């Protein structure tokens, strides 16, 4: 099946890909002799992103699965089954996202506190990993405004998202938002 998205962790030496066949694949870049591990997902992945300690996976049913990255990588390294080398890793968190429409992109905060997701309608939600009531009260969503610059046909609206390590800004294609 085709790969939908990829993420690379230089800290852990892995390349993680998400496929339309409802799987994640963990490839060990620094140890190519290791068999890539496969994690089964409940639905199709639309986007993935890495924070320093978490893997965020946005799924087709408005679900979001968050994995502890160290646990995921260590379990994958210890597994030595023949292909497809399926591993079972419990998620750190599993939740429904607050966006009404199809998720297009997800971006982890560089400070490892949470993530932002964008939808096809240009709405962005900001969520936190800490599941305490106080932290969850900080969640919010907003509608981005289109920029007046002409759209780039190579990069349609809402297809990508990135967090700035220098400023409190989230950049979504054709949309700009201040967090």
Beta strands, then each sheet from edge to edge (+ up, - down):
strand 1: 3-9
strand 2: 14-19
strand 3: 23-28
strand 4: 37-40
strand 5: 45-50
strand 6: 54-59
strand 7: 63-68
strand 8: 86-87
strand 9: 93-96
strand 10: 103-108
strand 11: 114-119
strand 12: 123-128
strand 13: 140-143
strand 14: 145-146
strand 15: 161-163
strand 16: 169-172
strand 17: 175-178
sheet 1: 1+ 2- 3+ 4- 8-
sheet 2: 5+ 6- 7+ 9-
sheet 3: 10+ 11- 12+ 13-
sheet 4: 14+ 17- 16+ 15-
end
